[in-house]
Amino acid sequence: MLAAFVCTIIATEAFSQTYEYKILTSVESIVPMGIGRSRIIENTTEVDASLYTTSREGGTDSSQGKVRRKDLKVDDLNETKLLNFFSGVGINFQNIASNDPP
């Protein structure tokens, strides 16, 4: 019985998985004919959002005015240029396919 328990613990540990997540932001310009700027942005800086989060009480009081926008900006990021989805006459499916990774 003890051997079966030990085998179960070892098997569980051997097959346990960990996951990592990456957050990307995709910005699609809706300006036609290639004039817009479409990008994929990846933040490479650790940001603690709780430092810039405030609470409201009674639905009206907020201390968001104490949070300065310049403190929120990050300096390190990866930026990938994308082809615009929209052409002068509608959606450009060739550009959509070109944006897909191999």
C-alpha positions in Angstrom: 0.0 0.0 0.0 2.8 2.4 0.9 4.6 1.6 -2.4 1.5 2.5 -4.4 1.2 5.8 -2.5 4.8 6.6 -3.2 4.4 5.8 -6.9 1.4 8.0 -7.1 3.2 10.9 -5.6 6.2 10.5 -7.9 4.0 10.1 -11.0 2.0 13.2 -10.0 5.2 15.2 -9.5 6.6 14.0 -12.8 3.6 15.1 -14.8 2.8 18.3 -13.1 2.8 21.3 -15.4 3.4 25.0 -15.0 2.2 27.7 -17.3 3.5 31.0 -18.3 1.4 33.8 -19.9 2.5 36.6 -22.1 0.4 39.6 -22.6 0.4 41.3 -26.0 -1.6 44.3 -27.2 -2.7 44.5 -30.8 -3.7 47.9 -32.1 -5.4 47.9 -35.5 -5.8 51.2 -37.3 -9.1 51.7 -39.1 -7.6 54.4 -41.4 -7.7 53.0 -45.0 -5.0 52.8 -47.7 -2.1 52.2 -45.4 -2.1 55.6 -43.8 -2.8 54.2 -40.3 -0.4 52.6 -37.8 -1.2 49.0 -36.8 1.1 47.4 -34.2 1.6 44.5 -31.8 3.1 45.8 -28.5 4.8 43.7 -25.9 5.7 45.3 -22.5 9.1 44.1 -21.3 8.9 46.0 -18.0 7.4 44.6 -14.8 4.5 46.9 -13.8 2.6 46.8 -10.5 -0.9 48.0 -11.4 -1.9 48.2 -7.7 0.3 51.3 -7.4 -2.0 53.1 -9.8 -5.3 51.7 -8.7 -7.6 53.6 -6.4 -11.0 52.8 -4.9 -14.3 54.8 -5.0 -16.6 55.0 -2.1 -20.2 56.2 -2.6 -19.6 56.2 -6.4 -18.2 59.7 -6.4 -15.0 60.0 -4.4 -11.9 59.0 -6.2 -8.2 59.8 -5.7 -7.4 59.2 -9.4 -6.2 62.8 -9.6 -3.2 61.8 -7.4 -2.1 59.3 -10.0 0.2 61.0 -12.5 0.1 59.7 -16.1 3.8 60.1 -16.6 4.4 57.6 -13.8 2.4 55.0 -15.7 4.5 55.0 -18.9 7.1 52.3 -19.6 10.3 52.8 -21.5 11.0 49.2 -22.5 8.7 47.5 -25.0 8.8 45.5 -28.2 6.9 46.8 -31.2 6.0 44.8 -34.3 4.6 46.6 -37.3 1.6 45.1 -39.0 0.0 45.7 -42.4 -3.3 47.5 -42.2 -6.4 45.3 -42.6 -8.3 48.0 -44.5 -7.6 49.2 -48.0 -9.3 52.0 -49.9 -12.3 49.7 -50.9 -12.6 47.3 -47.9 -10.7 44.6 -46.1 -7.4 43.5 -47.6 -7.2 39.7 -47.0 -3.7 39.6 -48.4 -2.5 41.9 -45.6 -4.3 39.8 -43.0 -2.5 36.6 -44.2 0.8 38.5 -44.3 0.5 39.5 -40.6 0.1 35.8 -39.6 3.3 34.3 -38.3 4.8 31.3 -40.3 
